[in-house]
């Protein structure tokens, strides 16, 4: 604190600084959108601001305006910032009770279909996609299922395509698998070296990992299942509503929508057009 300034002036100066940073942040996000086509303008601001400040430190820049200048003139800096915005928090059979509910309540309905199309939106590095493939294999449905796994982060998609995950995570993943109702030895699905577990490529022979931006891109197929878990918690209310419109438009009649534990249908104008298949695990089915 500057002792030469009256205390009464401090809050006003702090407010001015806060407003300036908000303006700088808005200009940064607008610049990213106009220059590179990536739209983060409707992401939760507190989350975005935290990551921007971390990038400022990493780039050794004094202000957000300085970061904007570098982002506009250096695509590599822009890419690093966008990597910061992508939050790959995932694991295999994450929330085991969700996968158990999927196995017991969704799988019986999918058995009736001649073919199954599943969209994993915001798939990150692919752990949940491989989890779903294992579940489908055990239920005898993998051969008739096409999985579309999408994300905005190409680095994460490339990692997902390799099917290699840290070996030191396998013990936790095995516990999740068992709790989810797994039927076999989890280790039978992968080979290991000293660092990674390499999952059987046959698990994803019917999977396609492709770039898709939930903010700006439209529907690209009709799906029997859409899985989007713990992605929309980073979106503001307007963007969540828009993504719900996209999902409802993309679901086949009696299609299944699976959300994360902290997400809900309350922001969807289509919420009356769903019924709860398992409310505790946020699994819903369209009435259309």
C-alpha positions in Angstrom: 0.0 0.0 0.0 1.2 3.5 -0.8 1.1 5.4 2.5 1.1 8.7 0.8 -2.4 8.1 -0.6 -5.5 8.5 1.6 -7.1 5.1 2.4 -10.4 6.3 1.0 -8.8 6.4 -2.5 -7.6 2.8 -2.5 -11.0 1.1 -3.2 -11.7 3.4 -6.1 -8.2 2.8 -7.6 -8.6 -1.0 -7.1 -12.0 -0.8 -8.9 -10.4 1.1 -11.8 -7.7 -1.5 -12.1 -10.2 -4.3 -12.0 -12.3 -2.6 -14.8 -9.2 -2.1 -16.9 -8.2 -5.8 -16.6 -11.8 -6.8 -17.5 -11.5 -4.6 -20.6 -8.1 -6.0 -21.5 -9.5 -9.6 -21.1 -12.4 -8.8 -23.3 -10.1 -7.5 -26.0 -7.8 -10.5 -25.7 -10.7 -12.9 -26.2 -12.1 -10.9 -29.0 -8.6 -10.8 -30.6 -8.3 -14.6 -30.4 -11.7 -15.1 -32.0 -11.1 -12.6 -34.9 -7.6 -13.7 -35.6 -7.8 -17.5 -35.1 -11.5 -18.3 -35.0 -11.4 -19.8 -31.4 -14.3 -18.4 -29.4 -13.7 -18.2 -25.6 -15.8 -15.1 -25.1 -18.6 -17.1 -23.3 -16.3 -19.1 -21.0 -16.6 -18.5 -17.3 -14.5 -15.3 -16.8 -13.0 -16.2 -13.5 -11.6 -19.4 -14.9 -10.3 -17.7 -18.1 -8.7 -14.9 -16.0 -6.8 -17.3 -13.8 -5.3 -19.0 -16.9 -4.5 -15.7 -18.6 -2.5 -14.6 -15.5 -0.6 -17.9 -15.5 0.3 -17.3 -19.1 1.4 -13.8 -18.3 3.8 -15.2 -15.8 5.1 -17.9 -18.2 5.6 -15.3 -21.0 7.1 -12.8 -18.5 4.7 -10.1 -19.7 3.4 -7.2 -17.5 -0.1 -6.8 -18.8 -2.9 -8.5 -20.7 -2.5 -5.9 -23.4 1.1 -7.0 -23.9 -0.1 -10.6 -24.1 -2.7 -9.6 -26.7 0.0 -7.9 -28.8 2.1 -11.0 -28.7 -0.8 -13.3 -29.4 -1.8 -11.3 -32.5 1.7 -11.4 -34.0 2.9 -14.8 -32.8 0.6 -17.8 -33.5 2.8 -20.0 -31.2 1.9 -17.8 -28.3 -1.7 -18.0 -29.2 -1.5 -21.7 -29.3 0.1 -21.9 -25.9 -2.7 -19.7 -24.5 -5.4 -21.8 -26.0 -3.7 -24.9 -24.5 -4.1 -23.1 -21.2 -7.8 -22.7 -21.7 -8.2 -26.4 -22.4 -8.6 -28.2 -19.1 -7.9 -32.0 -19.5 -9.2 -33.2 -16.2 -10.2 -36.8 -16.9 -9.5 -40.5 -16.1 -10.6 -43.9 -17.1 -14.0 -44.9 -15.8 -14.2 -41.6 -14.0 -17.2 -41.6 -11.7 -17.6 -45.4 -11.7 -21.3 -45.2 -10.8 -22.0 -43.4 -14.0 -20.5 -46.2 -16.0 -22.4 -48.7 -13.9 -25.7 -46.9 -14.6 -24.8 -46.7 -18.3 -24.2 -50.4 -18.4 -27.4 -51.3 -16.6 -29.8 -48.7 -18.0 -28.6 -47.6 -21.4 -27.0 -50.7 -22.8 -30.3 -52.7 -22.8 -31.8 -50.0 -25.1 -28.8 -49.9 -27.4 -29.1 -53.7 -27.9 -32.3 -53.1 -29.9 -30.6 -50.9 -32.5 -29.1 -52.3 -35.7 -26.2 -49.8 -35.3 -25.1 -47.3 -32.6 -23.6 -43.8 -32.9 -22.1 -42.2 -29.9 -20.7 -38.7 -29.6 -18.1 -38.0 -26.9 -18.0 -34.2 -26.9 -15.0 -32.7 -25.2 -13.2 -36.0 -25.1 -9.9 -34.5 -23.9 -7.1 -37.1 -24.0 -9.5 -40.0 -24.5 -9.6 -41.8 -21.3 -13.4 -41.9 -21.1 -13.6 -42.9 -24.8 -11.5 -46.0 -24.1 -13.6 -46.7 -21.0 -16.7 -46.6 -23.1 -15.2 -48.9 -25.7 -14.2 -51.4 -23.1 -17.8 -51.3 -21.7 -19.3 -51.8 -25.1 -16.8 -54.7 -25.9 -17.9 -56.5 -22.7 -21.5 -56.0 -23.6 -21.0 -57.3 -27.2 -21.9 -54.0 -28.8 -18.6 -52.5 -29.9 -18.6 -54.1 -33.3 -21.8 -52.3 -34.3 -20.9 -49.0 -32.6 -19.3 -45.9 -34.2 -17.8 -43.5 -31.6 -17.1 -39.9 -32.6 -14.7 -38.4 -30.1 -14.3 -34.6 -30.4 -12.4 -31.9 -28.7 -11.1 -28.4 -29.4 -7.6 -29.3 -28.4 -5.7 -31.0 -31.2 -2.8 -31.9 -28.8 -5.2 -33.8 -26.6 -6.8 -35.5 -29.6 -3.4 -36.7 -30.8 -2.6 -38.1 -27.4 -6.0 -39.9 -27.4 -5.2 -41.5 -30.8 -2.1 -43.1 -29.4 -4.0 -45.0 -26.7 -1.0 -44.7 -24.4 -1.7 -43.6 -20.8 0.6 -43.2 -17.8 1.3 -46.6 -16.3 1.3 -45.2 -12.8 -2.4 -44.4 -13.2 -3.4 -48.0 -13.9 -4.0 -48.9 -10.3 -6.5 -46.1 -9.8 -8.1 -46.9 -13.2 -8.4 -50.5 -12.2 -10.3 -49.6 -9.1 -12.6 -47.4 -11.1 -13.2 -50.2 -13.6 -14.1 -52.8 -10.9 -16.5 -50.4 -9.3 -18.1 -49.7 -12.6 -19.1 -53.3 -13.1 -16.1 -54.4 -15.1 -16.3 -58.1 -16.1 -12.6 -59.0 -16.8 -9.1 -58.4 -15.7 -8.5 -54.7 -16.5 -4.9 -55.4 -17.4 -6.1 -57.7 -20.3 -6.9 -54.5 -22.3 -3.4 -53.2 -22.4 0.3 -54.0 -22.7 2.8 -52.0 -20.7 6.4 -50.7 -20.9 8.1 -48.9 -18.1 6.2 -45.7 -18.6 2.9 -46.2 -20.4 0.0 -48.6 -20.7 -0.7 -49.1 -24.4 -4.4 -50.1 -24.9 -5.5 -52.5 -27.6 -5.9 -50.6 -30.9 -9.0 -52.8 -31.7 -10.9 -50.9 -29.0 -10.9 -47.8 -31.1 -11.0 -49.3 -34.6 -14.6 -47.9 -34.8 -13.7 -44.6 -33.2 -12.9 -41.3 -34.9 -11.0 -38.6 -33.0 -11.7 -35.3 -34.7 -11.6 -31.6 -34.0 -14.9 -30.0 -33.1 -15.6 -26.7 -31.4 -18.8 -26.8 -29.3 -18.9 -23.0 -29.3 -18.8 -22.4 -33.0 -19.4 -25.7 -34.9 -22.7 -27.2 -35.7 -24.1 -30.7 -35.6 -22.5 -33.2 -37.9 -24.6 -36.3 -37.4 -27.6 -37.9 -35.6 -26.6 -39.7 -32.5 -28.1 -42.3 -30.2 -25.9 -41.2 -27.3 -24.1 -38.0 -26.5 -21.7 -38.0 -23.6 -20.5 -34.5 -22.5 -19.4 -34.7 -18.9 -17.8 -31.8 -17.0 -17.3 -29.6 -20.0 -20.1 -27.1 -19.8 -19.1 -26.1 -16.2 -16.6 -23.8 -17.9 -19.2 -22.1 -20.1 -21.4 -19.1 -19.1 -25.1 -19.5 -19.0 -25.7 -18.3 -22.5 -23.2 -20.7 -24.0 -24.5 -23.6 -22.0 -28.0 -22.9 -23.4 -26.6 -22.9 -27.0 -24.7 -26.1 -26.5 -27.9 -27.8 -25.1 -29.6 -26.7 -28.3 -26.9 -28.3 -30.3 -27.2 -31.6 -28.4 -30.9 -31.8 -28.6 -30.7 -31.1 -32.4 -28.1 -33.9 -32.7 -30.0 -36.6 -30.8 -32.0 -39.3 -32.5 -35.5 -40.1 -31.3 -35.2 -41.6 -27.8 -31.6 -40.5 -27.8 -29.5 -40.5 -24.6 -27.7 -37.4 -23.1 -25.1 -37.9 -20.4 -23.9 -34.9 -18.4 -21.4 -34.4 -15.6 -22.2 -34.5 -12.0 -22.2 -30.7 -11.7 -24.2 -30.1 -14.8 -28.0 -30.1 -15.4 -30.7 -29.6 -17.9 -32.0 -26.5 -16.2 -30.5 -24.2 -18.8 -31.9 -26.1 -21.7 -35.1 -24.9 -23.3 -35.7 -28.5 -24.2 -35.6 -29.8 -20.6 -39.3 -30.7 -20.8 -38.5 -32.9 -23.7 -36.3 -35.2 -21.7 -37.0 -37.8 -19.1 -34.6 -39.0 -16.4 -33.1 -42.3 -17.1 -30.9 -42.0 -14.1 -31.2 -38.6 -12.4 -28.4 -39.2 -9.9 -25.9 -39.9 -12.7 -27.3 -37.2 -15.0 -28.4 -39.6 -17.7 -31.5 -38.4 -19.7 -33.5 -39.6 -22.7 -35.4 -37.5 -25.2 -39.1 -37.8 -25.5 -39.0 -37.1 -29.3 
